[in-house]
Amino acid sequence: MPTNPELVRLCKLWDRLTEELNKMGLYEDVDYNALFCQMEGDKAELSVGGGLRHRAHVHYGERKLEYYDERRGVDEAVKKLMEGRAKARCEIMKEEIGKWEFVFGVKCEDVKDFEEAFKVLAFATSMHARIDDPSRWYGKDFEKLDGECRIDDPIEREVCAVNRLLKKLEGRLKS
């Protein structure tokens, strides 16, 4: 089955953005070195980090995607970004076993803007590290974000940072 040309365009956009983010020093090397986007027909699989199961599956024709990460904070930030930027209906995938709850990603349906979804997936790479230690990645006083996004809540801070950086990079991402 021939690959959907729109998926090819989206993977190229994602690739350009991952290069920009790596140049800005926002990725861990192990995560950046593992990145890829494979496509076939209306589906794409993206490696979005160095973890064995750190992947995303895109079902373009069905307007769906799944993002896999077992860190609740990352899943919450990706969910908010997908809902806000890609205009998707998303839920955190989890399983409860006894008194334990395990998260393993975000499932989105009715994705209205796949271009924005692919941008969010580029930011998912090394997001755990940026959430845990923002001053290391954005600067002591958030210099890389022009001083913005000094927010106590780590999820809201990362969502703000992603939105701010996408605004700064807008011109460089044009196809």
N, C-alpha and C positions, 0 to 999 in steps of 0.2 A: 504494500500500500504506500503510495507516495506521501511524503511528509507535507503537512499543511504549511504553506508559505508564511502564514501569520505566526506559527510557532517558531519557524526559523528566524523571523524578525525579532520575536520576543526573546529568544535565546541569545541573539546577538546583542540586544539591548542589555540583558542581564549580564553578559560577559563584559561589556564596556563598563557597566556600573561596578562590577566586582573589581575590575582593574583600577578604577578611580578610588574605590574605598581602600584597596590595598596600598595604593600610592599615598593615601592620606594616613596610613598607619592604623587603620581601624580593624585589622584582621590579625589573628594569630597565624603564624606561618603554616602550622600543621593544618589549619582549616583552609587557608587559601590554596595550598598545594593539592587539596583533595577535590576542588571544584570541577564540575562538568555538567553539561546539559546534553542529554541524548533525546532524540525525537524519532517518532515513527507514526505516520498517519496523523491522527488528532491527539496523540498523547506525547507527553514529555516526562522524563525523569531527570531530576536535578540532584546532584550531590551538593549539599549546602554547608558542609563542614567535614572535619576530620573523623568524626565518630562513625562507626560502622553503619549505623542505621540513620544517620543524619541526612535525610532525603526529603524530597518533595515530589509528589506525583500530580501531574496536571492532566486533566481530561477536558480538553478545549471544547470539543463538540457538546459535551454534557454540562459545561460551565461549572466544573467542579475542580477542587484541588485538595490534596492532603499534604500536610507538613508534619514531619515526625521529629519530635524532640521530647526528651523525658524531663525537662526542667520547667516547672510550673511558671516561673517568672517569664521565661522566653515565650512559652505558649500563650500566656496572657497578653504580652506585648504584640506578638504576631497576630493574635485574634483581633485586638483593637485596631491594628494597622490595616488588616485585611478588610475589616468592616468599614473603616473610615475611608481608606484610599481606593480599595477595589470594589467597594459597595457590595460586599458579599454577606451572606448569612453564614455565620461560623459558630462552631462549638468546640470546646476543648474535649479531646478524646481522652477518656479515663476509664479505669476499671477499679471497682471496689472489691477487695478480698478481705472479708472479715472487717476489722477496724482500720485496715490500711486502704489508702487510695493511691493509685498509680496513674500518673498522667503520661501520655505518649504522643501528644501532638495536637494539631488543629485540623479540623475538617471543615471545608467551606463549600457551600452550594450557591447556585445562582450568582456566580461571579460576573459582575457587570463590566469590570475594567481589568482585563488580563495584563495590560501594560503596567498598571499600578501594582498588580499582584506580583509580577516578576521583579519589580523594584523592591517590594517588601521582602521577597525571598533573598535578594542580594544582601539586604541588611540583616537577615536572620543569621548569617554567618558570623561567628564570634560574638553574637549578641549576649550570650551568658557572661562573657568576660567584661563587656562594657557595662552591663547591669551591675555586676559585682564590684567593679573598680572604675567608675566613670572618669575620675581625674587622670588616670593613666592613659586613657584613650582620647579624651576630649580636652585635656589640659587642666591644670590646677584650678583656673578660674573660667573654665569652659571657653578658652580662647578660640578653639576650632569652631565654636558655635557663636562667635561674637558675644560671648558672655551670657547667652540665653540658656534656658533649660536648667537653671539651678532650682530643681524641684526635689523635695525630700523623698517622695514616693518613687522608688526605683523604676517601676513599670511606666509611670507617667513621664518620668525623666527621659527614658529611652524612646518612648513614642514621640515626645517633643523633639529629641535629637534627630531622629529619623526624618521627621517632617521638615525640620530646619535644614538639614543637610540636603535633602532632595530639592528644596527650594534653591539652595546655593548652586547645586549641580545641574539645574534645569537645562541651561543652554548647551552643556557638554553632552547631553544624552539624546539630542535630536537625531533621528534616523537619517 
